[in-house]
Amino acid sequence: MSLHDSPHDAPHDPPHDEQKAVRRDLDELTRRVELLERQAGRARPAGPPAAPDPSLMVTVPDTPYDSSLWTDSDDEGLGARDRRAP
Protein backbone atom coordinates (compact mmCIF):
# COMPACT_ATOMS: atom_id res chain seq x y z
CA MET A 1 0.00 0.00 0.00
CA SER A 2 1.38 3.46 -0.92
CA LEU A 3 1.10 6.65 1.10
CA HIS A 4 -1.77 7.78 -1.14
CA ASP A 5 -3.83 4.62 -0.75
CA SER A 6 -6.69 4.62 1.66
CA PRO A 7 -7.66 1.51 3.58
CA HIS A 8 -11.19 2.22 2.39
CA ASP A 9 -10.29 2.02 -1.31
CA ALA A 10 -12.04 -0.65 -3.32
CA PRO A 11 -9.96 -3.74 -4.10
CA HIS A 12 -10.05 -3.07 -7.86
CA ASP A 13 -8.07 -0.40 -9.63
CA PRO A 14 -10.39 1.61 -11.96
CA PRO A 15 -7.61 3.13 -14.10
CA HIS A 16 -6.15 -0.36 -14.56
CA ASP A 17 -9.61 -1.70 -15.49
CA GLU A 18 -10.00 1.12 -18.02
CA GLN A 19 -6.59 0.33 -19.51
CA LYS A 20 -7.59 -3.32 -19.87
CA ALA A 21 -10.84 -2.32 -21.57
CA VAL A 22 -9.00 -0.01 -23.96
CA ARG A 23 -6.47 -2.76 -24.74
CA ARG A 24 -9.32 -5.23 -25.47
CA ASP A 25 -11.01 -2.69 -27.77
CA LEU A 26 -7.74 -1.94 -29.55
CA ASP A 27 -7.05 -5.65 -30.03
CA GLU A 28 -10.54 -6.15 -31.46
CA LEU A 29 -10.10 -3.18 -33.80
CA THR A 30 -6.75 -4.57 -34.96
CA ARG A 31 -8.31 -7.99 -35.66
CA ARG A 32 -11.14 -6.42 -37.66
CA VAL A 33 -8.82 -4.19 -39.71
CA GLU A 34 -6.63 -7.20 -40.53
CA LEU A 35 -9.73 -9.13 -41.61
CA LEU A 36 -10.84 -6.25 -43.84
CA GLU A 37 -7.36 -6.02 -45.36
CA ARG A 38 -7.40 -9.74 -46.15
CA GLN A 39 -10.90 -9.47 -47.67
CA ALA A 40 -9.87 -6.44 -49.73
CA GLY A 41 -6.78 -8.29 -50.93
CA ARG A 42 -8.95 -11.12 -52.25
CA ALA A 43 -11.42 -8.73 -53.89
CA ARG A 44 -8.70 -6.69 -55.59
CA PRO A 45 -8.42 -7.47 -59.31
CA ALA A 46 -5.11 -8.78 -60.56
CA GLY A 47 -2.83 -6.44 -62.47
CA PRO A 48 -2.45 -2.68 -62.53
CA PRO A 49 -5.52 -0.48 -62.09
CA ALA A 50 -7.36 0.59 -65.22
CA ALA A 51 -6.65 4.03 -66.66
CA PRO A 52 -9.30 6.69 -65.94
CA ASP A 53 -12.00 7.16 -68.56
CA PRO A 54 -11.16 10.42 -70.44
CA SER A 55 -14.85 11.02 -71.15
CA LEU A 56 -15.43 11.45 -67.39
CA MET A 57 -12.72 14.10 -66.98
CA VAL A 58 -13.67 17.77 -66.66
CA THR A 59 -11.31 20.51 -67.77
CA VAL A 60 -11.10 23.42 -65.35
CA PRO A 61 -9.94 26.62 -67.04
CA ASP A 62 -7.06 28.67 -65.58
CA THR A 63 -8.83 31.93 -66.36
CA PRO A 64 -10.26 33.86 -63.40
CA TYR A 65 -13.97 33.61 -62.69
CA ASP A 66 -16.24 36.58 -63.26
CA SER A 67 -16.38 38.36 -59.87
CA SER A 68 -20.01 39.34 -60.48
CA LEU A 69 -20.89 35.71 -59.73
CA TRP A 70 -20.20 36.45 -56.06
CA THR A 71 -21.76 39.92 -55.63
CA ASP A 72 -24.76 38.69 -53.60
CA SER A 73 -23.09 35.77 -51.90
CA ASP A 74 -22.32 35.33 -48.22
CA ASP A 75 -18.86 34.45 -47.04
CA GLU A 76 -19.17 30.82 -46.11
CA GLY A 77 -19.09 30.44 -42.35
CA LEU A 78 -18.88 34.21 -41.80
CA GLY A 79 -22.40 35.33 -42.63
CA ALA A 80 -23.54 38.21 -44.77
CA ARG A 81 -21.10 41.01 -45.62
CA ASP A 82 -23.29 43.82 -44.23
CA ARG A 83 -23.84 42.22 -40.80
CA ARG A 84 -21.55 41.48 -37.88
CA ALA A 85 -21.13 38.13 -36.24
CA PRO A 86 -22.72 37.77 -32.79
N, C-alpha and C positions, 0 to 999 in steps of 0.2 A: 504494500500500500504506500502511495506517495504522500507527500505533505498536503497535496491538494485534494486527495480523496477523502470522502466523508464516509463514516461507517454506515450511513444511511443510504448510500448510493445503491442503485439496483445492481444485481450481479452481472447484467449484460452491459456491453459498451456500445451505446448508440452510434457513435461515429464509426466504430469498427463494423457494426451491422450495416451501415449505409455504404461503407467501402465494399463490403462483400456483395451487396445488392448491385452496386454499380459495376463491379467486376463481372457478375453473372450476366447483366444486361449487355456489357461490352463483348463478352464471349459469345452470347447469342447473336448479336449484331455481326460479329466477325464470321460466324458460321453461315449466316444467311447471305452475306455479301459473297463469300466464297462459293456458295451454291449458285447464286445468280451469275457469277463469273463463269462457272462451269457450264451452266445452261446457255449463256450467251455465246460461249466458245463453240458449243455444238450447233447453235442456230446460225452462226456466222457462215456465209457462203465462202467457198474456197476461192483463192485467187485474189487479185487486187480489186479494190472497189471500182464500180463502173464510173465512167466520166459523167459529169453533170450534163443534163440535157440543155443545149444552147437555146432551145425555144422557150425555156422557163426563165432565162436570165433577163434582167431588166437593166438597161443602161441608164445611169444617173449622170446627167450633164454636170460639167464643172462650172457652168455659168451661174452667176448669183441669181437667187430668186427675186421676183418682183416684190419690193418691200410693201407695196399696197396690199398684199395678201394678208398682212399682219396688222393693219391699221385698227381694226376693232377687236383684236384678240386680247385676252388676258395673259399675263405672264404666268405660266404654269406653276402652281404652288405658291404664287405671291399675290394672287387676286388681281382685281382691276387696277389699271394705271392711275385712275383719278381718286382712288380711296386708299386709306392707310390700313395696315394690318392692325388687329386688336392688340 
